[in-house]
Amino acid sequence: MMSPQLPQGFAAVDGGEDPHAFVSYVDAVSALSSAQAYKQLTLLMLRVGEGARVLDVGCGTGDAARALAQVVGPRGWVVGIDNSRTMIEEATRRQNGLGLPVEFYVGDAYQIAFPDEVFDACRADRVFQHLREPKKALSEMIRVTRSGGRIVVSDPDWGTFIVNSPDRDLTRRIVGFACDATTDGWMGRQLPGLFREVGLQDVQVRTSLVVIEEYDTAKEVLGIEWLAHGAAQAGVITSGEAERWLRGLQEDHAAGRFTCGLGGFITSGVKP
């Protein structure tokens, strides 16, 4: 069972009622083919090869870090940090016995515990949307990256939350609540400007769209039932409207009409 705070509760995973629910959530997202496609693009945009040193900020269960470790090989080094001990313990468990050059630590994105210019590249995925000081975190990523190194940050933009529903007005209100329920629901679209503001060069932007065509998957990954009920509790809609909207989506699923999705931005830049 997913925590009712997902996917908005990642700012404090270990403090939740069921921290391991977040592990299940990460696995559910990773299983989506559209998510796998954009994740692969984030790794390619790092442009790292054998022998590279890479930092993954907000590494979660470590899937990306382990994939990067295979790219950099035995002469390279990959480090994953996350503010959740639950995530780091799971990431460590999953890499035991694999013989990969990867290490995982509990860490703070605002105070990365490494000296200046240690890494050849640095990445963060679906992290900045939960940060109240994204510029500070990006500055830390820049600090620990060598001159000429590449930084890649990818985040969804909850303003692009798509739900196919015949009630457009009601859907717009729930989608708006979904965006506002995240620490920064517009983080994705702000990344390119933020990269330029902190002085990164050769800023490049790619877009992604995670598409879901199953009601239960959308309930698990995008939290549509929590969002509907949360919007009702916040007074954005009524409880009756929430139930009617969800019932309509379930009927659409049964009829093969259900579609929802979430767009995002993948931004890269080079440290001068």
Steps between C-alpha positions, in 0.01 A plus 500: 500500500637839401529775756231766447780757483654355186638635277515830690659363819858446387633797694491287817491131408631365832248700699199345326277230641638247254840601355521178297189607309725753329732218390202327340401828337846547346487146364154561352622810316813321378287221353326740257644480149461877448685564826779264397540693174546840664727355771726357232511841334609663828794259519600558137495877552770464767741390223718294731720209403737248650693630799263789576400608852129572533276623782126419514317740734176357637592155373200318648537124464813546287381375160662787308819483705539130426437561130767771500742271683478256211586785260800635693639153567751390764721808451206731565306592812132572560357643822133520586373719782149535638355665810301183573671224696227264379597565138873470564458172685295363210748627240788341692314171532430489127864556402653249742687229315486672161862615511417842357702816578209669678452625856192634678483749785237692692563858393366854479451663159565838660833390654658228289773336707771499233781744415488734202530360146502131593256379233500504121121518488205540733130424464169525685167355391159594645672668794482876448118509503522414872765761588427839649845628398573345158761763413700408810490130409605570141786716622623212714485266199707753307753529784579129509520473119825572318535776244370367170282246676135459413198533730160353414180564696162358403169580664131473419287807450166447672352776287511242218298239694264347241182310582245404236160574653170624350469757782764751396423766760518254789818346358665842471431570866642165615804534273562846642485360852747225400748763387461708816524195729865452400772718656566647154264359241656718226855385568545334161441815297724704731808282458641656178487851648648380827790335318580823319458707817774307681737533205486159336589498131376308196157464662289246314140397564308186413144412592336181623147368538410211726177347369270272701200314359398297804291646782670297774845602376397866500367456853835354606741721306320834472280472808181600317269381779698687767500809277124492452429453869770752593344758270168440675656541844662824385165632379606512136219258412226327698523142625216412266693640206806300602302175506330583169834578334664179621196294404515649152868409467428142608223478241737636236754235597239225460411641157865527390500882499718570804815701436707724724856624504757738640751701304846598609822680408852359482758778516876471463783750532877516516701650786731774366 
